Each structure stands twice: as C-alpha cells, then as structure tokens.
Amino acid sequence: DPSLVYNPLRHTDHLCLQFLRARAFNLKDALLMFSNCERWREENQIAALISFKLAPHASAKLHELYPRYYHKTDGWGRPLYIEALSKFDYKSIFSVVNEDELFKSHIASYEHLYRVRYPACSAVAGHHIEESFIILDCYNAPLMQIGKIMSMIGKITEISKNYYPECMFKMYVINTPMMFSGIYSCIKPLLDSATKKKIQVVGSSYSKLLLEYIPSENLPIYYG
C-alpha cells in the first residue's frame, strides 16, 4: 500500500514478525493485515488514545463491576493480566460508560501495553517480551448474562486479533460455570487455530496449572 509510511520507532522487526506469525509467514497476507491495521490506526486516531481516560467516578465504578488489571508477571517475565466476572452486570456497566468509551479504554490499555509495559518487562527480564499471560476468571459469573459477556469479550478479542496480533501467550479460563462449554463452543469457530490452541478452559482445578508458569508469589493470594 503506497499510502503506508514506515515508522522505524514503531515498526520494529518484532512488530513485523507478529503480523507475519499471525498469517503463517505468508508475506502477501501479512502485508494486507498490516495495511488494514495501519489504516484503522489512522482513521481512528489510535495513537492519541494512549492518553484516553474515563472520568474518575466512571473508571472506579467500571472496575467494581468489571475488574480487569495487570498483576506482576509469569516466570518468563510476561505481564499477567486478569479479568474477573463475579460482579459483572451488563446493564449497570453501560449505564456508567457507553460502548465507544469501553472499547476506547481497552485500546488505550493495548497502547500502554505495547509502548510502556512490554518494554519495561523486557528491561527487567533481560529479553524481549511481547506476549501476556491471561486469566479469565468466571467465578460466580451471572449465568443469565454469559452470552452477553462472551459476546463483548469476543469483540474485544477481535480488536486484539486484527490490530495487536500474537500478543497472547496463553489464556486460562478458570472457574467456569457448567453452561460455559456450550457458549464457548459457539464462539470457538470464530477463533483462528493458533488462538484456540492458546486458550485452555480449566474449570476449578487450576492451581497446579497456573503454578507451572507463574511463581506463587506473583499470583494474587486468592488464586493460590
């Protein structure tokens, strides 16, 4: 695409490799994906979103209803990201923020991840870090809202898959309710094969599996 402008500060070898891996090193497909991403960034002024912040009261209420946060790292130095759904209330969330604000806050988090968190983790670990370890905690998730929850998470995953590719090392979905497998089976076909391999639904028997990757002192106390 002749409209693309090479930015050596942002278009690093590591970033280019992420797009190549996302398209199984098919150069034509990777370039198309990269071009689409750059166009999306330009049209939506993504670079400016790193400074996007919700109003303090909205941010606090959103965190209460939909806690999502980074907490230390796994054993390799990858940032550990946790989402907890126990207090999730779809209607209440969208009385606090609208959909545009919610997705902008997620994109701002991705921008901060790439520009600040990954470089900081790399500096501490002594090697390049470009992936996160994700825990999606479904403990006490409202069963009547599971469909809406997974639909929203699916939209957020689409943003990651298309514009921040190959940044998930592994996702453990823990404390899943009985009906989760049915919901997940509907979403699974929408995921590419590489992403599906990274997602593991582990129910309530997760402690030993988490400790294979994450030092116990790096886990919040309620996870082990």
Phi, psi and omega in degrees: 000114184295344180282345181289139178243123181290128179241100186298337179285328182255324182273067181283167175302320181297318180295316179299321179294328178297318178291323178295316179296323180296338180241030174051037177060025169276109189299318181297313180294320180294320180293323177295315179298316180297317179297316178299320179296313181296322178295317177299317180297318181292312184294330183254007179049051186296325183303329182282346186284349178299336179265003181291132177219139172288158173302143185309316182292323179292320179297316180295316181292321178297319179295326178294319183277331187216072182296126175213129189197160172265144181214100177056211186218167171279186184292341180269348181104004178286140177297140180262120183245133185233134170238132180239133188251011187295330182251013184298128175221105187305312183295317181293321179302314184274006166269344180265315179228158172266172185299321180298317180294320180298313182288327175297322179293325176293317180295319177301323178294319177297316181298317178295322178301312183287320187273331187239306189291311179299313177301322179294316178297321179297318181297319180288318184285333182083012174209165186291131177242128179217014180227157177241153172259125188246134171244120174254109185263112182263015181303128176058022177298137182296113188300326182289347182250004184304319180299314179293322179300310184291329176295317180293316179297324178298320179294321179293321178297323178299319178300313179299312185297320186274328190238346176226061191289155173056037179252005177251119176284311182200146173235124172256122176262113189246162177054045184281139175288165185300323184280358184297320183301324179292318178295315183295326179296335177282328182276328187307318180298340180280347182268146176286163187298323181295319180293318180302323181292336183273345182262126180233121177271114189243003176061223183263353180265064189250344189303310182297321181294318179298319184289347174292334184243334189239124176302142185302325181288349178264357178266141169305146190301328182283359174252012175150000000 
